[in-house]
Amino acid sequence: MSSAPNTPICWTAWPRSSPPTRRPLPVLRRPPLPNLPNLPLGQPALRQRVPRRLTAPGRARRAGRARRAGRVRGPAEPAAGGDGDEVEVLAVPEPCVLCGRPARHRVEGFAQHLDPADCRTPDPAAPTAAPPVKPATAPVQPEALQAAQPPVRTPRPSQSSKGPARRAFQESSGPADLIGQAVRAALAEHHGDVDAATAALLKRAIPDAMRLLDETRKGARYDIVAHPAIPDILRKQTSRGADEIWEARPKWTRYQLPPGRHEVTALDINGAYLSALKTHLPLGRLEHTTGLPHDRRRAGVHLITPPAWDHHAVLPNPIGNRDEPGPLWVTEPTLRLLLRLSGPRYGLCDPPAIHESYTSGATENLLEKFRTALKDARDAAIAEGDEVTLEYVKAMYSKFVSTMGESNYNRELYRPDWMHIIRSQAFANLWLKALKAHEEGLAVVRVMGTDELHVTGDWRRVFPEGRGVTEVKVKDTYTASGTTGPTGAAGSTGTAGEGRE
């Protein structure tokens, strides 16, 4: 043993006559064991009396000893304080701890039969006896038996019983009812004057559309970023100029028809911009990337070199009529359309080459509830012949799309990328309808703008007729001859529609 220098070492020796006082160790008190009677603190549980499983000869010997010793008492006699095999006669029979049948004697505190012949297997109608208790365990109390039984589960009420059932013939509520409330308020304000109410509703279409958008976005998964940082390619070069985004607006007319005269039907696509609201929209700020393949989980604008198109005779170019060759900035719907047409299903062109991209995480359902509310209001107005609501809804979604870019009429939302994407989606939807007509054997004569498709042949077997957003209606009919040059030189023979939504 070593110590630091100059440090005294003290040794203390206890004298033999006065040994050190030992302090008593603390008694560890533990809570009572489960399923056992509460015992005094410090008393071990093994000192409890437990029933012994006696054989038939053992019970007979015990009963004989008890009778010889004179220790069999009546019910009125108090229990003696002796230990061992005291037998008490019970006034009210109790279940035997061995067989469960009624027993009139209690030995060492436990009811049981003294005659082995009385201890038989219980009847099915009798209550079930407790399982035999092991010698090392404490006696099973009635409370423990009750706790050991599995709880009875009450059937839960069904989900439909939590609240009142949906009632029939009730007034509608929710985002779609905002449109009906605005129309009713305008008609009441102008004393039923339809023209005055329609004019007032058209003036407030933009703020009402933004209010409807806010209502439909309550509780949504994503928040709308209304004013993100915008790259320079999405900014107008001059106050009256345009940015660098190419929307692929179609403007195509078939160069030649087969010989003979043909009846051409001009079809109008209902609610083109309303259907285009269902598209992949970027959520946040656009991030710049170069040289990466297309990621379907993101959306934005892309600088691509478009592929060559060799089907001008029967179908328009998916990127529209562009005279300048070379790379151009296109939107997400145009790029997805080109990638789809270059796939193995169609094989109409080569895949486009992607050079740069401005993208963000995207979802196709960002404006889905907004679109559904407008569509439901439009369908209800058509079914009821409500022209005021129909014009009001049309102004809401058309002005919503046209003013979400750099517009002084809508300062609540500044998303020029969304404006280009929604417009391009409408053009892509029209192009796909032209492709469907071509695949079904119709001759596509002209594709113009967002909603104009001219075809020859039985178009009703391809497109359903009506005023719904999934239907088309006849805008015009005319005859054309199969001569070289742009078609449509022949005069119109009749008009079958006014081109209204």
Disulfide bonds with the S-S distance in Angstrom:
none
